[in-house]
Amino acid sequence: MSESGARPRVFSGIQPSGDLHLGTYLGALRQWVEHQHERENVFCVVDLHAITVPEAIDPKGLKAKSREVAALYFASGIDPDANLVFVQSHVREHAELTWLLNCTTPLGWLHRMTQFKAKSDARESVSTGLLDYPVLQAADILLYDTDLVPVGEDQVQHVELTRDIAQRFNHLFGEVFTLPDATVPPSGARVMGFDDPDAKMSKSVAQERDRHAVNLLDDESVIKKTVMSAVTDSGREFRFEHAGAGVRNLLGVLRSLTGESYEALADRYEGRGYGDLKKDVLEAILETVRPIRERYEAYAADPAELDAILARNADRAREHAARTLKRAQDALGVGA
């Protein structure tokens, strides 16, 4: 467990479903990179979470997407030697601890989870995994004696559940797990859909609708069409607090990418049109994604080296995960 005065240990993960987009970069990847040397980081590609809807599973495609997400971690600037970066299913302790936690987690806790209700309401039947994936998420976090879990506001409930699961286990069987805390990134990192600025940019929506998101691996021509067709309004208001949702989204993206204040942006565009704003947003996005795409292509060109990096990291992750799993097994009286 983390010692007093030590760097906090952080767990973060992204599912390899859909394409990583600008919102993922600004809301997660960029912040991971900025703070990677201040903390002990576990960056996981959570492929086991991506199989909770069996009808949507493409085994070959999932394996390729897992590699793609890992390569984008590295292409965004995450150092594979200074951080733990691995694919979740490559460390079997995630699945094994999930079963132990399942046996001590009340079913009613899972039925109350907001995201399960939202995802299950639209389906005639759901897999057990869809109901149970918050317990797998708890296992992900608890295996590494995690102190902090950076999440969006919609995921805070899951970290709270992780704490509840850990506290219940500790109460029943002794002090085994570290209790993690959720950290919510600044609201300025929230990116909305370019076609619907009232909805958060989403991987699943981007799969269904063109011009909803800028994906990190999109061609520049596609990015241009997406940004230049972004929803604005009929006015010329550039003051953030008075502008429409679409204009606020564009201003927010530009502010996040350039570091300029909303006041400075309002002064710059006074008397100008939204087309000028879109052109500047486009250029800022292209300047950001070009080097990421170039570094990604270098990793993609050498899949054997990428797999070797992931294998080394999985071995390192397994050393810590195995110790935590052994503590839980000993507490329960199971295992060798």
C-alpha positions in Angstrom: 0.0 0.0 0.0 1.1 3.6 -0.6 3.4 4.8 2.2 3.0 8.2 3.9 4.8 10.8 1.9 5.1 8.6 -1.2 3.8 9.7 -4.5 0.0 8.8 -4.8 -0.8 5.8 -7.0 -3.3 6.5 -9.7 -5.4 4.0 -11.8 -6.9 5.0 -15.1 -8.4 3.0 -18.0 -10.0 3.4 -21.4 -12.1 0.8 -23.2 -10.9 -0.3 -26.6 -14.3 0.2 -28.2 -14.8 3.0 -30.8 -12.1 5.5 -31.6 -10.3 7.8 -29.2 -11.4 11.3 -29.8 -10.4 14.9 -28.9 -12.6 14.8 -25.8 -10.7 11.7 -24.6 -7.4 13.5 -25.2 -8.3 16.7 -23.5 -10.2 15.1 -20.6 -7.8 12.2 -19.9 -4.7 11.5 -22.0 -3.2 15.0 -21.9 -3.7 15.2 -18.2 -2.2 11.8 -17.7 0.9 13.0 -19.6 1.2 16.2 -17.7 1.1 14.5 -14.3 2.8 11.2 -15.2 6.1 12.0 -13.3 4.3 13.3 -10.2 2.5 10.0 -9.4 2.8 6.3 -9.7 0.5 5.6 -12.6 -1.3 2.5 -13.8 -2.7 3.1 -17.3 -4.8 0.1 -18.4 -6.6 -0.8 -21.7 -9.7 -2.3 -20.2 -10.6 -4.8 -22.8 -12.6 -7.1 -20.4 -15.0 -4.2 -19.9 -15.6 -4.1 -23.7 -17.1 -7.6 -23.9 -20.2 -7.0 -21.7 -22.4 -6.8 -24.8 -21.7 -10.2 -26.5 -23.6 -9.3 -29.7 -21.1 -6.5 -30.3 -17.9 -8.5 -29.9 -15.5 -8.8 -32.8 -12.6 -10.8 -31.4 -10.1 -9.8 -34.1 -11.2 -6.3 -34.1 -11.1 -6.0 -30.3 -7.5 -7.3 -30.1 -6.5 -4.8 -32.8 -8.3 -1.9 -31.0 -6.5 -2.9 -27.7 -3.2 -2.4 -29.5 -4.4 0.8 -31.1 -5.4 2.3 -27.7 -2.1 1.3 -26.1 -0.2 2.9 -29.0 -2.2 6.1 -28.7 -1.3 6.2 -25.0 2.4 6.2 -26.0 1.9 8.5 -29.0 0.2 11.0 -26.7 3.4 11.1 -24.6 3.0 8.5 -21.9 6.4 6.9 -21.0 6.0 3.1 -21.0 9.1 2.8 -18.7 8.0 5.3 -16.1 4.4 4.1 -15.9 2.5 0.7 -15.9 0.7 0.5 -19.3 -0.9 -2.9 -20.2 -3.9 -4.6 -21.5 -6.3 -5.7 -18.7 -6.9 -9.3 -19.9 -3.1 -9.9 -19.9 -3.2 -9.8 -16.1 -5.5 -12.6 -15.0 -5.7 -11.3 -11.4 -8.3 -8.8 -12.6 -10.8 -11.5 -13.3 -9.8 -13.6 -10.3 -10.2 -10.8 -7.8 -13.6 -9.9 -9.4 -15.0 -13.3 -8.4 -13.8 -12.9 -4.8 -15.4 -9.4 -4.7 -18.6 -10.7 -6.3 -19.1 -13.1 -3.4 -19.0 -10.2 -0.9 -20.9 -7.5 -2.9 -24.7 -7.2 -2.3 -26.7 -7.6 -5.5 -28.8 -4.5 -4.6 -25.7 -2.3 -4.8 -25.3 -3.2 -8.5 -29.0 -2.7 -9.4 -28.7 0.9 -8.1 -25.9 1.8 -10.5 -27.1 4.7 -12.8 -25.2 3.6 -15.8 -26.5 0.0 -15.6 -30.1 1.4 -15.5 -29.4 3.5 -18.6 -27.7 0.8 -20.6 -30.2 -2.0 -19.7 -33.4 -0.1 -20.3 -32.9 -0.1 -24.0 -32.2 -3.9 -24.3 -34.5 -6.9 -24.2 -31.8 -8.8 -22.3 -28.5 -8.0 -20.7 -25.5 -10.0 -19.8 -24.5 -10.7 -16.3 -21.3 -8.9 -17.2 -23.1 -5.7 -17.9 -24.6 -5.8 -14.4 -21.3 -6.9 -12.8 -18.8 -4.7 -14.6 -18.6 -2.2 -11.7 -17.2 -5.0 -9.6 -14.6 -5.7 -12.3 -13.9 -2.0 -12.2 -13.5 -2.2 -8.4 -11.0 -5.1 -8.9 -9.0 -3.0 -11.4 -8.6 -0.2 -8.9 -8.1 -2.3 -5.7 -5.5 -4.6 -7.2 -2.9 -1.8 -7.3 -3.6 -0.2 -3.9 -4.8 2.8 -5.7 -5.0 6.2 -4.0 -6.7 8.3 -6.7 -9.0 7.6 -9.6 -9.4 10.4 -12.1 -13.0 10.2 -13.5 -15.7 12.3 -15.1 -18.7 13.2 -12.9 -20.7 10.3 -14.4 -18.1 7.8 -13.0 -17.9 9.1 -9.4 -20.6 6.7 -8.4 -18.4 3.8 -9.5 -15.5 4.9 -7.4 -17.9 5.3 -4.4 -19.0 1.7 -5.0 -15.4 0.6 -5.1 -14.9 2.2 -1.7 -18.1 0.5 -0.4 -16.9 -2.9 -1.7 -13.5 -2.5 -0.2 -14.8 -1.3 3.2 -17.3 -4.2 3.4 -14.5 -6.7 2.6 -12.1 -5.1 5.1 -14.9 -5.2 7.8 -15.7 -8.8 7.2 -12.2 -10.2 6.7 -9.6 -7.7 7.9 -7.7 -4.8 6.4 -6.8 -6.0 2.8 -7.7 -3.1 0.5 -6.7 0.6 0.2 -9.7 2.9 -0.1 -9.4 5.1 -3.3 -10.7 8.6 -3.8 -12.2 9.9 -7.0 -10.7 13.1 -8.6 -12.8 15.0 -11.1 -10.8 16.9 -13.8 -11.6 20.6 -14.4 -14.9 21.3 -16.1 -13.0 23.1 -18.9 -11.8 19.7 -20.2 -15.3 18.6 -21.1 -15.8 18.5 -24.8 -19.2 18.4 -26.4 -20.3 16.9 -29.7 -19.6 19.2 -32.7 -23.0 18.2 -34.1 -24.8 18.4 -30.8 -23.2 20.8 -28.3 -25.7 19.8 -25.6 -24.3 16.3 -25.4 -20.8 15.2 -24.3 -18.6 13.9 -27.1 -19.0 10.1 -27.2 -17.2 7.2 -28.8 -20.5 5.3 -29.3 -22.3 8.3 -30.8 -19.3 9.0 -33.1 -19.7 5.4 -34.5 -23.2 6.2 -35.5 -22.9 9.8 -36.7 -20.4 11.6 -38.9 -19.1 15.0 -37.8 -19.9 14.4 -34.1 -16.3 14.0 -33.0 -12.8 14.6 -34.1 -11.0 11.3 -33.7 -7.3 11.3 -33.0 -6.6 9.2 -36.1 -8.9 11.0 -38.5 -7.6 12.2 -41.8 -7.1 16.0 -41.8 -9.8 16.3 -44.5 -12.3 14.6 -42.2 -11.3 16.8 -39.3 -11.8 19.9 -41.4 -15.4 18.8 -42.4 -16.3 18.1 -38.8 -15.0 21.4 -37.4 -16.2 23.6 -40.2 -19.7 22.1 -40.0 -19.9 22.5 -36.2 -23.1 23.8 -34.8 -23.0 27.5 -33.7 -26.0 29.9 -34.0 -27.1 33.0 -36.0 -25.4 35.6 -33.8 -21.9 37.1 -33.3 -21.6 36.6 -29.6 -18.1 35.5 -28.4 -18.4 36.3 -24.7 -18.4 32.8 -23.2 -21.1 33.4 -20.6 -23.5 34.9 -23.3 -22.8 32.7 -26.3 -24.8 29.7 -27.5 -23.9 26.1 -26.6 -22.1 25.4 -29.9 -20.0 28.6 -29.7 -19.1 27.9 -26.0 -17.9 24.4 -27.1 -15.6 25.8 -29.8 -14.3 28.5 -27.4 -13.7 25.8 -24.8 -11.8 23.6 -27.2 -9.7 26.5 -28.3 -9.0 27.6 -24.8 -8.0 24.1 -23.8 -5.6 23.8 -26.8 -4.0 27.2 -26.6 -4.2 28.2 -23.0 -5.8 31.6 -23.9 -8.5 33.0 -21.5 -12.1 33.4 -22.5 -11.7 37.1 -22.1 -8.8 37.2 -24.6 -10.7 35.1 -27.1 -13.7 37.4 -26.8 -11.5 40.4 -27.6 -9.8 38.7 -30.5 -13.1 37.8 -32.3 -15.0 41.0 -31.5 -16.7 42.1 -34.8 -15.8 38.9 -36.6 -17.8 35.8 -37.6 -18.0 32.3 -36.3 -16.2 31.1 -39.5 -13.0 32.7 -38.2 -13.4 30.9 -34.9 -13.9 27.6 -36.6 -10.7 28.1 -38.7 -8.7 28.8 -35.6 -10.1 25.8 -33.8 -9.3 23.6 -36.8 -5.7 24.8 -36.9 -5.2 24.3 -33.2 -6.7 20.8 -33.4 -4.5 19.9 -36.4 -1.3 21.1 -34.7 -2.3 18.9 -31.7 -3.1 15.7 -33.5 -0.4 15.7 -36.2 2.5 14.7 -33.9 0.2 12.2 -32.1 -0.7 10.5 -35.4 3.0 10.5 -36.5 4.2 8.8 -33.3 1.2 6.4 -33.5 2.2 5.4 -37.0 5.7 4.6 -35.8 4.3 2.2 -33.2 1.8 0.7 -35.6 4.6 0.0 -38.1 6.4 -2.3 -35.5 3.6 -4.4 -33.9 6.2 -6.8 -32.5 7.9 -4.1 -30.5 4.5 -2.7 -29.3 3.5 -6.2 -28.1 6.9 -6.6 -26.4 6.4 -3.3 -24.5 2.9 -4.4 -23.4 4.1 -7.8 -22.3 6.9 -6.3 -20.2 4.4 -3.9 -18.6 1.9 -6.8 -17.9 4.7 -8.7 -16.1 5.4 -5.7 -13.9 1.7 -5.1 -13.3 1.2 -8.8 -12.4 3.8 -8.6 -9.6 1.8 -6.0 -7.7 -1.6 -7.5 -8.6 -0.5 -11.0 -7.5 0.4 -9.6 -4.0 -3.0 -8.0 -3.6 -4.9 -11.1 -4.8 -2.9 -13.2 -2.4 -3.9 -10.9 0.5 -7.5 -11.3 -0.5 -7.2 -15.1 -0.9 -5.5 -15.5 2.5 -8.2 -13.4 4.1 -10.9 -15.6 2.7 -9.1 -18.9 3.2 -8.8 -19.8 -0.4 -5.9 -20.3 -2.9 -2.6 -22.2 -2.5 
